[in-house]
Amino acid sequence: MDAASAAYSSAHPYNQLYANRAAGGGFYGFLLSFPPASLGALSIPDICPQGVSLLLFSNNTVHSFTNFGFRVYFLSGRQFACTTTLN
């Protein structure tokens, strides 16, 4: 079992989550976990998911999850996405 399994998961704030339903589970209904930079073999250093604002999360329903129905890790919209949170 994953340490952070979720019915719906997103790693970038520009993913649009609209009109979804999640019912019952062991960990999370919606898990929005944004890394500080783009990850993977084809990652681009100018993409910083933690620094942009959430584009769309609307009309979603979740219930009966063990840990959290909705969890957000590391989101702090900034004027310049790839700078520190102090700007």
C-alpha positions as a Markdown table, in Angstrom:
| # | Residue | x | y | z |
|---|---|---|---|---|
| 1 | Met | 0.0 | 0.0 | 0.0 |
| 2 | Asp | 1.2 | 3.5 | -0.8 |
| 3 | Ala | 2.1 | 5.8 | 2.1 |
| 4 | Ala | 0.0 | 8.5 | 0.5 |
| 5 | Ser | -2.7 | 6.8 | -1.6 |
| 6 | Ala | -5.6 | 9.0 | -2.8 |
| 7 | Ala | -8.7 | 8.7 | -4.9 |
| 8 | Tyr | -7.6 | 11.8 | -6.8 |
| 9 | Ser | -4.1 | 13.2 | -6.8 |
| 10 | Ser | -2.4 | 16.2 | -8.5 |
| 11 | Ala | 1.2 | 17.3 | -8.7 |
| 12 | His | 0.7 | 20.6 | -10.4 |
| 13 | Pro | -1.8 | 23.4 | -9.6 |
| 14 | Tyr | -2.7 | 23.9 | -13.2 |
| 15 | Asn | -4.5 | 20.5 | -13.3 |
| 16 | Gln | -8.2 | 21.2 | -13.2 |
| 17 | Leu | -10.3 | 19.2 | -10.8 |
| 18 | Tyr | -14.0 | 19.7 | -11.4 |
| 19 | Ala | -17.1 | 17.7 | -10.5 |
| 20 | Asn | -15.4 | 14.6 | -9.1 |
| 21 | Arg | -16.7 | 12.3 | -6.4 |
| 22 | Ala | -14.7 | 10.2 | -4.0 |
| 23 | Ala | -16.3 | 7.9 | -1.4 |
| 24 | Gly | -14.6 | 5.8 | 1.2 |
| 25 | Gly | -10.9 | 4.9 | 1.4 |
| 26 | Gly | -7.9 | 4.4 | 3.7 |
| 27 | Phe | -6.0 | 7.6 | 3.2 |
| 28 | Tyr | -7.0 | 10.7 | 1.1 |
| 29 | Gly | -9.9 | 11.6 | -1.1 |
| 30 | Phe | -8.1 | 14.5 | -2.8 |
| 31 | Leu | -4.4 | 14.9 | -2.4 |
| 32 | Leu | -2.7 | 17.9 | -3.9 |
| 33 | Ser | 1.0 | 17.5 | -3.3 |
| 34 | Phe | 3.2 | 20.0 | -5.2 |
| 35 | Pro | 6.9 | 19.4 | -5.5 |
| 36 | Pro | 9.3 | 22.4 | -5.4 |
| 37 | Ala | 10.4 | 21.8 | -9.0 |
| 38 | Ser | 9.5 | 19.7 | -12.0 |
| 39 | Leu | 10.5 | 16.0 | -11.5 |
| 40 | Gly | 11.6 | 13.2 | -13.8 |
| 41 | Ala | 13.9 | 12.6 | -16.7 |
| 42 | Leu | 12.3 | 15.2 | -18.9 |
| 43 | Ser | 11.8 | 17.8 | -16.2 |
| 44 | Ile | 12.2 | 21.5 | -17.0 |
| 45 | Pro | 13.9 | 23.7 | -14.3 |
| 46 | Asp | 11.7 | 26.7 | -15.0 |
| 47 | Ile | 8.6 | 24.8 | -13.8 |
| 48 | Cys | 7.9 | 25.3 | -10.1 |
| 49 | Pro | 4.5 | 23.8 | -9.0 |
| 50 | Gln | 4.8 | 25.1 | -5.4 |
| 51 | Gly | 4.9 | 28.7 | -6.6 |
| 52 | Val | 1.8 | 29.0 | -8.8 |
| 53 | Ser | -1.8 | 29.5 | -7.8 |
| 54 | Leu | -4.4 | 26.7 | -8.0 |
| 55 | Leu | -6.2 | 27.0 | -11.3 |
| 56 | Leu | -9.5 | 25.2 | -10.7 |
| 57 | Phe | -10.8 | 23.0 | -7.9 |
| 58 | Ser | -14.6 | 23.2 | -7.9 |
| 59 | Asn | -17.8 | 21.2 | -7.3 |
| 60 | Asn | -15.9 | 18.1 | -5.9 |
| 61 | Thr | -17.4 | 15.9 | -3.2 |
| 62 | Val | -15.6 | 13.5 | -0.8 |
| 63 | His | -16.6 | 11.5 | 2.3 |
| 64 | Ser | -15.7 | 8.6 | 4.5 |
| 65 | Phe | -11.9 | 8.7 | 4.3 |
| 66 | Thr | -9.7 | 7.5 | 7.1 |
| 67 | Asn | -7.1 | 10.4 | 7.1 |
| 68 | Phe | -8.3 | 13.4 | 5.2 |
| 69 | Gly | -10.9 | 14.1 | 2.6 |
| 70 | Phe | -8.9 | 17.0 | 1.2 |
| 71 | Arg | -5.2 | 17.6 | 1.8 |
| 72 | Val | -2.8 | 20.2 | 0.2 |
| 73 | Tyr | 0.9 | 20.1 | 0.6 |
| 74 | Phe | 3.2 | 23.0 | -0.2 |
| 75 | Leu | 1.2 | 25.6 | -2.2 |
| 76 | Ser | 2.1 | 29.2 | -2.0 |
| 77 | Gly | 1.2 | 31.2 | -5.0 |
| 78 | Arg | 3.9 | 33.8 | -5.7 |
| 79 | Gln | 4.5 | 36.6 | -8.3 |
| 80 | Phe | 7.6 | 34.8 | -9.5 |
| 81 | Ala | 6.9 | 31.0 | -9.2 |
| 82 | Cys | 10.5 | 29.8 | -9.0 |
| 83 | Thr | 11.7 | 32.2 | -6.3 |
| 84 | Thr | 11.6 | 31.7 | -2.5 |
| 85 | Thr | 8.4 | 32.3 | -0.5 |
| 86 | Leu | 9.9 | 35.6 | 0.7 |
| 87 | Asn | 9.1 | 37.6 | -2.5 |
